[in-house]
């Protein structure tokens, strides 16, 4: 029978439609779907491919100053926000406005046009995470910035406009309401119990082991008990921490391995679907909080938002999270 499940960290409810549940393999993209690996390794029209670099937009590269780069950080040519702008606030009745101050950077993940984090080696993915770490520390020094979000859109359905693998960093002069709601829920849970809600969820998932996909030295990756959509995965650090910026080199290497495992299995088992990967990390001015816990979420775009979701903010998940975890737990044949 159907049931409603709640995420204790976000307080979001989801309907698990078990009576009409589809098996995980039913969400695989069709055979004619264009795989990332089937694109050419070099595209003469791609601004991210070697030889086409727009050097006027480059911020830094790894290795530093090397001609044969591995990862590059560049300014977005069409940024959502601009760091050159002056911060100003305008309040006129119901009209509230802040000037478009911020940072919008792109991390070019690899020289190859036809790869992705799920196809890279852990060492290559580690280099990508190193660049995110370095750019995060550089951007947070801007006193106008309140929150930094790191994310990847892979595939057209996930919002990607370019095939070449890249991550985006957007730094905002405000903390989005979605983030504030999560902060308030984390604070409320801590006030009521004296514990971090994410730590409680992590420990319970490891104890049950029903939805865990990867249990690494520093991280646990699992399909959420109250997953909003099929294969909705959280990668949670075992060491309580509020921000990705406070990770160690060893933790970042372990995170890279874990991300590669999850995305590789999703790519192979589901025929390279679109996905969104997001770092959920604390706002800059919440760095001293004891109740926040950062994590990474991976959401394959296997279902669509419709009227019910828009009208209620709730989702209907047509899969069982436990079956999705089993589906992703074992290496592909």
C-alpha positions in Angstrom: 0.0 0.0 0.0 1.0 3.6 -0.4 2.7 5.4 2.4 4.0 8.9 3.3 7.5 9.2 4.5 9.3 12.2 6.0 12.9 13.3 5.8 13.9 14.2 9.4 16.5 16.6 8.1 14.4 18.7 5.7 10.9 17.8 7.1 9.8 17.2 3.5 7.1 14.6 2.9 7.0 12.2 0.0 4.4 9.7 -1.2 5.9 6.3 -1.9 3.5 4.9 -4.5 4.3 1.2 -3.8 1.2 -0.2 -5.4 2.2 1.3 -8.8 5.9 1.1 -8.1 8.2 0.6 -11.1 11.3 -1.5 -10.9 14.5 0.5 -11.0 15.7 -0.8 -14.3 12.5 0.5 -15.9 13.9 4.0 -15.6 16.8 3.3 -18.0 17.1 5.7 -20.9 16.1 4.1 -24.3 18.8 2.4 -26.4 18.8 5.3 -28.9 19.7 7.7 -26.1 22.9 9.7 -26.9 25.6 8.5 -24.5 28.2 11.0 -23.3 31.0 8.6 -24.3 29.7 8.5 -27.9 30.4 12.2 -28.4 33.7 13.0 -30.0 36.6 13.5 -27.6 37.2 16.9 -29.1 34.7 19.4 -30.5 36.1 22.3 -32.6 33.2 24.5 -31.6 33.4 23.8 -27.8 35.0 26.7 -25.8 36.1 24.3 -23.1 38.1 21.9 -25.4 41.9 22.3 -25.5 43.0 24.8 -28.1 39.7 26.7 -27.9 40.2 28.1 -24.4 39.0 31.7 -23.9 42.0 32.7 -21.9 40.5 36.2 -21.1 38.0 34.3 -18.9 40.5 32.0 -17.1 40.9 32.3 -13.4 43.3 29.5 -12.6 44.2 26.0 -13.7 45.6 22.7 -12.4 48.5 22.2 -12.8 49.1 25.9 -12.2 50.5 27.7 -15.3 50.8 24.4 -17.1 50.1 24.4 -20.9 48.7 20.9 -20.6 46.0 21.5 -18.0 43.8 19.0 -16.2 41.1 21.3 -14.7 40.4 25.0 -15.3 38.3 27.6 -13.5 36.8 30.2 -15.7 34.4 33.1 -15.5 31.0 32.4 -17.0 30.8 34.6 -20.2 27.1 35.1 -19.4 27.0 35.2 -15.6 23.9 35.2 -13.5 25.7 37.6 -11.1 28.7 39.9 -11.5 31.5 40.4 -9.0 32.2 43.9 -10.4 28.8 45.2 -9.3 28.3 47.4 -6.3 26.1 46.0 -3.5 23.0 48.1 -3.0 19.6 47.4 -1.5 16.3 49.1 -2.5 13.0 48.7 -0.6 10.0 50.5 -2.0 6.7 49.1 -0.5 6.5 45.5 -1.7 9.3 46.0 -4.1 12.6 44.7 -2.7 15.7 44.6 -4.8 19.4 43.9 -4.3 21.9 44.6 -7.0 23.2 41.6 -8.9 26.4 41.2 -7.0 28.0 37.8 -6.9 30.3 35.3 -8.5 29.5 32.8 -11.3 32.4 30.5 -12.2 32.7 27.3 -14.3 35.0 24.5 -13.5 36.0 22.7 -16.7 36.4 19.2 -15.3 38.5 17.6 -18.0 40.3 18.1 -21.3 38.1 15.4 -22.9 34.8 16.5 -24.4 33.1 13.2 -24.0 33.5 12.3 -20.4 31.8 12.9 -17.1 32.5 12.3 -13.4 31.0 8.9 -13.7 33.5 8.0 -16.4 36.6 9.6 -14.8 39.1 7.9 -12.6 38.9 8.8 -8.9 42.2 10.7 -9.3 40.7 12.9 -12.0 37.6 13.5 -10.0 39.8 14.4 -7.0 41.4 17.1 -9.1 38.0 18.6 -9.8 37.1 18.6 -6.1 40.4 20.2 -5.3 39.6 23.1 -7.7 36.1 23.5 -6.1 37.8 23.6 -2.7 40.3 26.3 -3.8 37.8 28.4 -5.6 35.4 28.2 -2.6 38.0 29.5 -0.2 38.9 32.3 -2.7 35.3 33.4 -3.2 34.3 33.3 0.5 36.8 36.1 1.2 34.4 38.5 -0.6 32.6 40.1 2.3 29.5 40.7 0.2 28.9 37.0 -0.3 26.4 35.2 2.0 26.2 31.7 0.4 28.1 29.6 -2.2 26.5 26.8 -4.1 28.5 24.2 -6.1 26.5 22.1 -8.6 26.7 20.1 -11.8 24.0 19.8 -14.4 24.6 16.7 -16.6 22.4 16.3 -19.6 19.8 18.5 -21.2 17.0 17.4 -18.9 19.1 18.5 -15.9 19.6 22.0 -17.4 23.0 21.5 -19.1 23.5 23.6 -22.2 27.0 22.3 -23.0 28.2 18.7 -23.3 31.7 19.3 -22.1 31.8 18.2 -18.4 31.8 21.2 -16.1 30.7 22.2 -12.6 29.3 25.6 -11.7 29.9 27.8 -8.7 27.5 30.6 -7.9 28.1 32.9 -4.9 25.1 34.9 -3.7 24.6 38.1 -1.7 21.7 36.5 0.1 20.9 33.1 1.7 18.1 31.5 -0.3 14.9 30.7 1.5 15.3 27.0 0.8 18.6 27.1 2.7 17.2 29.1 5.5 14.4 26.6 6.0 16.9 23.8 6.2 18.9 25.8 8.8 15.8 26.4 10.9 14.9 22.7 10.8 18.4 21.7 11.8 18.4 24.2 14.7 15.0 23.0 15.8 16.0 19.4 15.9 19.2 20.2 17.8 17.3 22.3 20.3 14.8 19.5 20.9 17.3 16.6 21.1 20.8 18.0 21.5 21.8 16.0 18.3 22.5 16.8 14.7 19.6 15.5 12.6 21.9 14.5 9.7 24.2 12.6 12.1 21.2 10.7 13.4 20.0 9.9 9.9 23.5 8.8 8.9 23.9 6.5 11.9 20.4 5.0 11.4 21.1 4.3 7.7 24.4 2.6 8.6 22.7 0.5 11.3 19.8 -0.6 9.1 22.0 -1.0 6.0 18.9 -1.3 3.9 19.5 1.7 1.7 23.3 2.1 1.9 25.1 1.9 -1.5 28.7 2.8 -0.5 30.2 2.7 3.0 33.7 4.3 2.6 36.2 5.3 5.3 34.9 8.9 5.4 31.5 8.9 3.7 28.3 6.9 3.4 26.2 7.1 0.3 22.6 5.9 0.5 19.2 6.3 -1.2 17.0 8.3 1.2 14.3 6.6 3.2 12.1 9.5 2.0 13.6 9.9 -1.4 11.7 12.5 -3.4 12.5 10.7 -6.7 14.0 7.5 -8.1 17.7 6.9 -7.1 17.8 10.1 -5.0 21.2 9.7 -3.2 22.9 11.6 -0.4 26.6 11.3 0.2 27.1 12.2 3.9 30.5 12.7 5.6 30.9 10.6 8.7 32.8 13.3 10.5 30.4 16.0 11.6 31.2 19.2 9.7 29.3 22.2 8.5 31.1 23.0 5.3 32.9 21.4 2.4 35.6 24.1 2.9 36.6 22.3 6.2 37.4 19.0 4.6 40.8 17.4 4.6 42.8 16.2 1.5 42.1 12.6 2.5 38.4 13.2 2.8 38.2 14.9 -0.6 40.0 11.9 -2.2 37.5 9.6 -0.6 34.6 11.7 -1.7 35.9 11.6 -5.2 36.0 7.8 -5.2 32.5 7.7 -3.8 31.1 10.1 -6.3 32.7 8.1 -9.2 31.2 4.9 -7.9 27.7 6.2 -7.6 27.7 8.1 -11.0 29.4 5.2 -12.8 26.7 2.8 -11.7 23.9 5.3 -12.5 25.5 5.9 -16.0 25.9 2.2 -16.8 22.7 0.8 -15.3 20.4 3.6 -16.5 22.1 4.3 -19.8 23.6 7.7 -18.9 20.6 9.6 -17.7 20.7 13.3 -16.9 21.4 14.2 -13.3 22.0 17.1 -10.9 24.7 17.0 -8.3 24.6 19.6 -5.5 26.9 20.4 -2.5 24.6 21.3 0.4 27.0 23.3 2.6 26.6 26.0 5.2 26.2 29.7 4.4 29.4 31.6 5.0 28.1 33.4 8.1 26.8 30.2 9.6 30.3 28.6 9.8 30.3 28.5 13.6 27.0 26.6 13.9 27.2 23.2 15.6 23.9 21.8 14.3 24.5 22.0 10.5 26.0 19.1 8.6 27.1 19.3 4.9 26.5 16.6 2.3 26.3 16.0 -1.4 23.1 15.1 -3.2 22.8 13.3 -6.6 19.4 13.4 -8.3 19.0 11.5 -11.6 16.3 13.2 -13.7 14.1 10.2 -14.1 10.7 11.7 -13.3 9.1 15.1 -14.0 7.4 17.7 -11.8 3.7 18.0 -12.5 0.7 19.9 -11.0 0.6 18.0 -7.7 4.2 18.7 -7.0 3.8 22.4 -7.9 0.7 22.7 -5.9 1.9 21.0 -2.7 5.6 21.0 -2.7 5.4 17.2 -2.2 6.5 14.6 -4.6 5.2 11.2 -5.6 8.1 8.6 -5.9 7.1 5.6 -8.1 10.0 3.5 -6.8 10.9 1.9 -3.5 14.1 3.5 -2.1 15.1 0.1 -0.8 14.9 -1.5 -4.2 16.8 1.5 -5.7 19.6 0.9 -3.2 19.9 -2.8 -4.1 20.0 -1.8 -7.8 22.9 0.6 -7.2 24.7 -1.3 -4.5 26.6 -3.9 -6.7 29.0 -3.1 -9.5 27.6 -3.4 -13.1 28.2 -6.7 -14.8 
